[in-house]
Amino acid sequence: MPNFSADLDQDRLHRYIFPVQLWDKARKKFSDNVDVLFDTGAFNTVIHKPLALKYATMLNGTMPIAIGGYKLIANICIIQQMRIDNHILHKIAALAVPFTGELKGHILLGANVINNWEVTLSRQKHRLSANEDVSAYRHIFNAKGQIMSFQELE
């Protein structure tokens, strides 16, 4: 039985998009739904910068990345909590950049998170189901809780 599951957006069947809620530290409650794109082609999780400023802890550090052929400078951040269904993910390492167009207001969930899941995607049922291996996230942080690695732009 999966830890969690989510309904995929049926209006955008060409993309694996599903809703999550993010922890709002100022209001001490979860947000309204935020769209997440299950991005199998990306290593890093990337969050729309205005969302990161509200729902993540910004760290001292930036790095160059490429998204959709555009080269950007991203801020490093930690999304403290993300709720999918009734399951809560903790301390998601992410990069914050301002998106435009279709992805404005989205999170691109990359392999740094997805690789910690055993996933089933059903186009017929329009559903994502997953089991999370919490121990797998440890490679992202060192003993002091500092981020160890992101995939850098070459």
PLY file of the C-alpha trace (Angstrom):
ply
format ascii 1.0
element vertex 154
property float x
property float y
property float z
element edge 153
property int vertex1
property int vertex2
end_header
0.00 0.00 0.00
1.46 3.41 -0.94
2.42 6.04 1.63
0.56 8.58 -0.44
-1.16 9.22 -3.73
-2.32 12.22 -5.71
-4.75 12.86 -8.54
-3.08 14.05 -11.73
-4.40 17.14 -13.50
-6.71 15.79 -16.21
-6.65 19.08 -18.12
-2.93 18.68 -18.82
-2.59 14.97 -19.60
0.75 15.53 -21.33
2.26 16.50 -17.97
2.31 14.78 -14.57
0.92 17.64 -12.47
-0.68 17.21 -9.07
-1.61 19.45 -6.11
0.31 19.78 -2.83
0.12 22.08 0.16
3.16 23.88 1.58
3.71 24.82 5.22
3.19 28.54 5.76
5.54 29.33 8.66
4.06 32.80 9.25
0.45 31.61 9.47
1.39 28.22 10.99
-0.81 26.21 8.64
-0.69 24.56 5.23
-1.33 26.62 2.10
-4.01 26.20 -0.51
-3.09 23.85 -3.35
0.12 24.50 -5.27
0.76 22.69 -8.56
3.72 20.33 -8.73
5.16 19.02 -11.99
6.67 15.55 -11.54
9.79 16.33 -13.61
11.55 13.07 -14.49
14.10 14.96 -16.61
15.46 17.19 -13.84
17.84 16.40 -11.00
17.06 19.44 -8.86
13.73 20.40 -7.38
12.94 23.97 -8.42
10.33 26.25 -6.85
8.85 29.48 -8.18
10.72 32.16 -6.21
7.65 33.98 -4.80
6.48 30.63 -3.39
9.93 30.01 -1.91
9.95 33.38 -0.18
6.68 32.49 1.52
7.02 28.74 2.13
10.75 27.94 2.27
13.81 28.89 4.25
16.20 30.78 2.00
19.85 29.84 2.50
22.96 31.88 1.78
23.97 30.67 -1.62
23.17 30.73 -5.31
24.08 28.58 -8.27
23.64 28.68 -12.05
21.01 26.33 -13.51
19.23 25.80 -16.82
15.46 25.33 -17.13
13.83 24.88 -20.52
16.94 26.18 -22.27
17.15 29.32 -20.12
20.19 29.90 -17.92
19.32 31.36 -14.53
20.88 32.07 -11.15
18.96 30.18 -8.48
18.77 30.75 -4.74
19.23 27.66 -2.58
16.38 26.98 -0.16
14.71 24.33 1.98
10.99 23.68 1.64
10.22 22.83 5.26
7.07 20.75 4.69
5.07 19.62 1.68
1.82 17.70 2.11
0.76 15.27 -0.61
-2.55 13.65 0.21
-2.18 13.00 3.97
1.59 12.41 3.76
4.10 15.11 4.73
7.56 15.42 3.19
10.14 17.26 5.30
13.18 19.42 4.43
13.16 19.32 0.65
16.32 20.84 -0.83
15.30 23.12 -3.71
16.41 25.94 -5.94
14.29 29.10 -6.18
13.89 30.98 -9.48
11.15 33.23 -10.86
9.15 31.27 -13.46
7.11 32.81 -16.23
4.40 31.45 -18.48
2.74 28.09 -17.84
4.99 27.17 -14.90
4.48 30.41 -12.95
3.47 29.39 -9.44
4.64 25.78 -9.82
7.21 23.51 -8.25
9.27 21.23 -10.52
9.85 18.12 -8.43
13.21 16.71 -9.51
15.13 13.49 -8.99
16.63 14.69 -5.69
13.13 13.93 -4.32
11.66 11.48 -6.85
14.60 9.06 -6.54
13.56 8.52 -2.91
10.19 7.13 -4.00
8.91 3.92 -5.49
6.36 5.40 -7.91
3.41 4.19 -9.94
1.90 6.56 -12.50
-1.44 5.59 -13.99
-2.65 7.59 -16.98
-5.89 5.58 -17.06
-6.71 6.38 -13.43
-5.01 9.82 -13.58
-3.18 8.98 -10.35
0.32 9.00 -8.89
1.00 6.58 -6.01
4.30 6.35 -4.12
6.16 4.83 -1.21
8.76 7.12 0.34
12.13 5.91 1.62
12.94 8.62 4.18
16.48 7.31 4.75
17.35 8.04 1.11
17.18 11.83 1.71
20.17 11.67 4.04
22.64 11.85 1.13
21.48 15.42 0.45
22.55 16.71 3.90
25.68 16.28 6.01
25.72 15.67 9.79
25.33 19.43 10.45
22.21 19.57 8.29
23.98 21.45 5.49
23.14 20.65 1.87
25.82 18.48 0.29
25.02 18.57 -3.40
22.96 19.85 -6.27
23.51 19.07 -9.91
25.34 22.10 -11.23
25.15 23.66 -14.67
28.23 22.76 -16.69
0 1
1 2
2 3
3 4
4 5
5 6
6 7
7 8
8 9
9 10
10 11
11 12
12 13
13 14
14 15
15 16
16 17
17 18
18 19
19 20
20 21
21 22
22 23
23 24
24 25
25 26
26 27
27 28
28 29
29 30
30 31
31 32
32 33
33 34
34 35
35 36
36 37
37 38
38 39
39 40
40 41
41 42
42 43
43 44
44 45
45 46
46 47
47 48
48 49
49 50
50 51
51 52
52 53
53 54
54 55
55 56
56 57
57 58
58 59
59 60
60 61
61 62
62 63
63 64
64 65
65 66
66 67
67 68
68 69
69 70
70 71
71 72
72 73
73 74
74 75
75 76
76 77
77 78
78 79
79 80
80 81
81 82
82 83
83 84
84 85
85 86
86 87
87 88
88 89
89 90
90 91
91 92
92 93
93 94
94 95
95 96
96 97
97 98
98 99
99 100
100 101
101 102
102 103
103 104
104 105
105 106
106 107
107 108
108 109
109 110
110 111
111 112
112 113
113 114
114 115
115 116
116 117
117 118
118 119
119 120
120 121
121 122
122 123
123 124
124 125
125 126
126 127
127 128
128 129
129 130
130 131
131 132
132 133
133 134
134 135
135 136
136 137
137 138
138 139
139 140
140 141
141 142
142 143
143 144
144 145
145 146
146 147
147 148
148 149
149 150
150 151
151 152
152 153
